[in-house]
Amino acid sequence: MGNTKLGSQSFCPDSPPVIVGYGCAAGGKEAEGPLGARFDHISQDDTFGESSWEKAESRMQDLALKAALGRAGLASDGLDLLLAGDLLNQCIGSSFAARTAAVPYLGLYGACSTMGESLALASLLLGAGYGRHAAAVTSSHFCSAERQYRTPLEYGCQRTPTAQWTATASGAVVLGREGHGPRVTCVTIGIVRDKGIQDANNMGAAMAPAAYDTLRAHFADTGRSPDYYDLIVTGDLGYLGHRIVTDFFARDGVRMDHYDDCGLILFDRERQDVHCGASGCGCSASVLTAHLLPGMEKGLWRRILFCPTGALLSPTSTMQGESIPGICHAVALEGGS
Amino acid sequence: MGNTKLGSQSFCPDSPPVIVGYGCAAGGKEAEGPLGARFDHISQDDTFGESSWEKAESRMQDLALKAALGRAGLASDGLDLLLAGDLLNQCIGSSFAARTAAVPYLGLYGACSTMGESLALASLLLGAGYGRHAAAVTSSHFCSAERQYRTPLEYGCQRTPTAQWTATASGAVVLGREGHGPRVTCVTIGIVRDKGIQDANNMGAAMAPAAYDTLRAHFADTGRSPDYYDLIVTGDLGYLGHRIVTDFFARDGVRMDHYDDCGLILFDRERQDVHCGASGCGCSASVLTAHLLPGMEKGLWRRILFCPTGALLSPTSTMQGESIPGICHAVALEGGS
């Protein structure tokens, strides 16, 4: 039927590409969480041997991508395209890592939705025939995010109950035109939603309406019900955002029986004192590459709707009194063999 | 023949999409330059009626996109995809403008190469059949860039001879699967290049190797010589970067007879005291939409290779002693009717 747009926001490639490799790197706190045993690389002191948190972030991307290429049995120069982004000003985590990768590079900015955006775009391009292999990569680092968005770590500021903990993690996915693994059959590209939330310490609530909208659009565009999927996972809405999305669907009379959130999976919320849960581009990226994809490989789930969410604010927009625009992209992962 | 990858870095859509509309907005200094008469919207005081430079930047994107939609005869909700990015931290210029556009949104970060990146991606997606209309938008603002990257305007710092002047401008292009206008027949996606330049006031020199590499790849991948094009235009390398690229090709024995740079077109370099020329995402975007596309419409050029360049640094990377990674994407614009 050819590559096509479905309904208002969904896009389906003619030849759904295959996830042929994935990899992840994470910090010490993440290693102590429920997924700790599954990361390809761990740095207990979060530096990855580098002299700054920002350089550590580039190094994490490099390690995650190399692990993904290794699983795919590909050399770095076997990639036709690299799509990446992160939270740092001017996305230096990604562009400095891209310097090492040395393949055609497309930089993205989708805040914490970047794993969804990069995976969606790579899938559409590859599925249409543009090259044979593409990689989607993202990262975040607790320390670089704190000093850029909030206060210097040394201040030891108290966190509000609605706050989330930025993951120190990177995830990379390598897609191929052919091979064995889950296929990306359809993606739903998000529309920016802003319901007026101004509290930068409550990003789950700010992003929840975008997640709800994208999920609704996905179901309407594809004619699928939530039941079609063995697992629907947003991320990183955290505890509060996850509850809001559940409530929105309940109000519509729609049951979301198999619905989870990456922000609730990465850490043990009670034991690890992360308040509403995990956040950061690296949250959904590491949950995808250390939990969801390995789980599909083991046959735990056959169909997953992976829906990373992003809060498109900056410290400047907050200081200027702006509310927080949110976005969510949904990526349908199916099958595998 | 289907959508395809050509050689090492080039990608060609099966059905080359058509540029059916374009629009631009610019500030007072830009209005006094050679292209002043051709902007759709001008704000003499660079505020566009907004209370901050950052909000002015979003407003410029909004105006440029509306002008482009107007020329295309489309309502805003007629867009299947919006691809945009800018220089502001977390790309708030684009995401807040996307809040107004309210269509499926993909945020990009390619520094000053963003007009090339957005146009390339929109063309590949649309040319493959994903939707009927897509828009590519970017912007920069002298005042928001100075305070973010350099020093507060009030300091009145002296500029080095190699410095460039960030354009206060936005450009928007609307692409259609069908219609009349130039077609995007092929794009060459850049590889990040870093030759060790560390001077953030000499970005032309930092980006020139990336421009040279992408142009060389484009010629090798497509089998075209520079003569194939009536005009090759990089941007924003400025005076020094343009000379470096010319020298590199001369060293290879390749004559670049019809080669210009967006950084040399937007301002009158001598009269307007902009040292090495213009820069910023808005530079190549406004030169494209106020000069190149109208010129193609008038029959001045039939084939243009449009090659925006980006310096992928941040103030943090510079402070940490890093050199400046550069990138350049080439977009082949052909024909028209």
Boltz contact constraints between the chains, C-beta under 6 A:
constraints:
  - contact:
      token1: [A, 2]
      token2: [B, 129]
      max_distance: 6.0
  - contact:
      token1: [A, 3]
      token2: [B, 128]
      max_distance: 6.0
  - contact:
      token1: [A, 3]
      token2: [B, 129]
      max_distance: 6.0
  - contact:
      token1: [A, 3]
      token2: [B, 130]
      max_distance: 6.0
  - contact:
      token1: [A, 4]
      token2: [B, 129]
      max_distance: 6.0
  - contact:
      token1: [A, 5]
      token2: [B, 80]
      max_distance: 6.0
  - contact:
      token1: [A, 5]
      token2: [B, 130]
      max_distance: 6.0
  - contact:
      token1: [A, 5]
      token2: [B, 131]
      max_distance: 6.0
  - contact:
      token1: [A, 9]
      token2: [B, 104]
      max_distance: 6.0
  - contact:
      token1: [A, 11]
      token2: [B, 130]
      max_distance: 6.0
  - contact:
      token1: [A, 52]
      token2: [B, 320]
      max_distance: 6.0
  - contact:
      token1: [A, 54]
      token2: [B, 316]
      max_distance: 6.0
  - contact:
      token1: [A, 80]
      token2: [B, 5]
      max_distance: 6.0
  - contact:
      token1: [A, 89]
      token2: [B, 89]
      max_distance: 6.0
  - contact:
      token1: [A, 89]
      token2: [B, 314]
      max_distance: 6.0
  - contact:
      token1: [A, 90]
      token2: [B, 314]
      max_distance: 6.0
  - contact:
      token1: [A, 91]
      token2: [B, 109]
      max_distance: 6.0
  - contact:
      token1: [A, 92]
      token2: [B, 314]
      max_distance: 6.0
  - contact:
      token1: [A, 92]
      token2: [B, 317]
      max_distance: 6.0
  - contact:
      token1: [A, 95]
      token2: [B, 312]
      max_distance: 6.0
  - contact:
      token1: [A, 95]
      token2: [B, 325]
      max_distance: 6.0
  - contact:
      token1: [A, 98]
      token2: [B, 192]
      max_distance: 6.0
  - contact:
      token1: [A, 99]
      token2: [B, 192]
      max_distance: 6.0
  - contact:
      token1: [A, 99]
      token2: [B, 194]
      max_distance: 6.0
  - contact:
      token1: [A, 99]
      token2: [B, 325]
      max_distance: 6.0
  - contact:
      token1: [A, 102]
      token2: [B, 191]
      max_distance: 6.0
  - contact:
      token1: [A, 104]
      token2: [B, 9]
      max_distance: 6.0
  - contact:
      token1: [A, 104]
      token2: [B, 189]
      max_distance: 6.0
  - contact:
      token1: [A, 104]
      token2: [B, 191]
      max_distance: 6.0
  - contact:
      token1: [A, 105]
      token2: [B, 192]
      max_distance: 6.0
  - contact:
      token1: [A, 107]
      token2: [B, 109]
      max_distance: 6.0
  - contact:
      token1: [A, 107]
      token2: [B, 110]
      max_distance: 6.0
  - contact:
      token1: [A, 108]
      token2: [B, 108]
      max_distance: 6.0
  - contact:
      token1: [A, 109]
      token2: [B, 91]
      max_distance: 6.0
  - contact:
      token1: [A, 109]
      token2: [B, 107]
      max_distance: 6.0
  - contact:
      token1: [A, 109]
      token2: [B, 109]
      max_distance: 6.0
  - contact:
      token1: [A, 110]
      token2: [B, 107]
      max_distance: 6.0
  - contact:
      token1: [A, 124]
      token2: [B, 130]
      max_distance: 6.0
  - contact:
      token1: [A, 128]
      token2: [B, 3]
      max_distance: 6.0
  - contact:
      token1: [A, 128]
      token2: [B, 128]
      max_distance: 6.0
  - contact:
      token1: [A, 129]
      token2: [B, 2]
      max_distance: 6.0
  - contact:
      token1: [A, 129]
      token2: [B, 3]
      max_distance: 6.0
  - contact:
      token1: [A, 129]
      token2: [B, 4]
      max_distance: 6.0
  - contact:
      token1: [A, 130]
      token2: [B, 3]
      max_distance: 6.0
  - contact:
      token1: [A, 130]
      token2: [B, 5]
      max_distance: 6.0
  - contact:
      token1: [A, 130]
      token2: [B, 11]
      max_distance: 6.0
  - contact:
      token1: [A, 130]
      token2: [B, 124]
      max_distance: 6.0
  - contact:
      token1: [A, 131]
      token2: [B, 5]
      max_distance: 6.0
  - contact:
      token1: [A, 189]
      token2: [B, 104]
      max_distance: 6.0
  - contact:
      token1: [A, 191]
      token2: [B, 102]
      max_distance: 6.0
  - contact:
      token1: [A, 191]
      token2: [B, 104]
      max_distance: 6.0
  - contact:
      token1: [A, 192]
      token2: [B, 98]
      max_distance: 6.0
  - contact:
      token1: [A, 192]
      token2: [B, 99]
      max_distance: 6.0
  - contact:
      token1: [A, 192]
      token2: [B, 105]
      max_distance: 6.0
  - contact:
      token1: [A, 194]
      token2: [B, 99]
      max_distance: 6.0
  - contact:
      token1: [A, 312]
      token2: [B, 95]
      max_distance: 6.0
  - contact:
      token1: [A, 314]
      token2: [B, 89]
      max_distance: 6.0
  - contact:
      token1: [A, 314]
      token2: [B, 90]
      max_distance: 6.0
  - contact:
      token1: [A, 314]
      token2: [B, 92]
      max_distance: 6.0
  - contact:
      token1: [A, 316]
      token2: [B, 54]
      max_distance: 6.0
  - contact:
      token1: [A, 317]
      token2: [B, 92]
      max_distance: 6.0
  - contact:
      token1: [A, 320]
      token2: [B, 52]
      max_distance: 6.0
  - contact:
      token1: [A, 325]
      token2: [B, 95]
      max_distance: 6.0
  - contact:
      token1: [A, 325]
      token2: [B, 99]
      max_distance: 6.0
